[in-house]
Amino acid sequence: MTDAEREELERLRQENEQLRRKVERGKTLELRVSPKKALSVYGLNRFPVTLYKEQWERLLDISDTIREFIKQHESELAVRDKQE
């Protein structure tokens, strides 16, 4: 394999990785009503996050508190790599 071919192969690998990351970031979230009449959010994890309406409303009511908590505990919280 020539140097030019190696360089091209490496360039293609990097481009492939960039495209893969872009697809992962671009994954859209989808909302559905579950068979038990709850709200399910698909696209966050392997399995949907499912809560009943009043549970979602309680979470949404404290969304500012959750954001502030995340900000205050930034160094303690893990950031998970998307490899699903």
N, C-alpha and C positions, 0 to 999 in steps of 0.2 A: 504494500500500500504506500503510495507516495505521500509526501508532506501535504500537498494540495488536497488529496483525498481525505487525509486525516483531519485537516482543518475544516473541510466541508462537512464531514461526519460530525465533528464537534459542534459546528454551527447549527446543523440540523437537530442535534440532540437538545441544544439550548432552546431553539425555537419551539421544539415539541414540548419541552417542559413549561415554557411561557404560555403556550396555548392550553396546556392541561390546567395550569393554575387559573387562567382566565375563565375556563369552563366551570371550574369548581366555585369560583367567586360569583359567577353569573347564575348559579343555581337559584331558581326562584322558589319562593315559599308558596304553598298552596293551602287554602282553607277548605275544609269539608265538614259536613255534618256527619257524625258517626252514627252507626246503627242504634246506639243508645241515646241519640239526640244531643250529644255533646259536640263541642267545637274541637276539631283536630287540625293541627298545623303540621303539614308535611314539608320536608326539605331541610329541617334543622339537623336531624340525626337519621340513623338507620330506621328508627321507628317514629311514628308521629307523636307529638305532644298533644294530649287530649285532656281537656278540662271542661266542666260544665259552665254554662253561661255566667252564673254568679261568681264562679271561681276566676274566670277571665276578668270580669268586672272588678273584683277585689284586687287582682294583680295590676290592672291598668290604673286603678285609683292611686296606687303607690309607685307608679313608674318613676316619678322624680326621685323618690326615696331609694329605689333600686339603683338608679343611675349614680346617685351620690354615694351610695355604699360601694359600688364598683370603683368609683374614682378614689375613694378613701382607702380601699384595700387592693389597689392595683398590683402592688408588689407581691401580695399573698395569693392572688388568683392565677390559675393556670390558663394558658391559651392552648387549646387543643388543635393539633394539625389535622386538616381535613384529608383523610386518606380512605374514605369510604367509597 
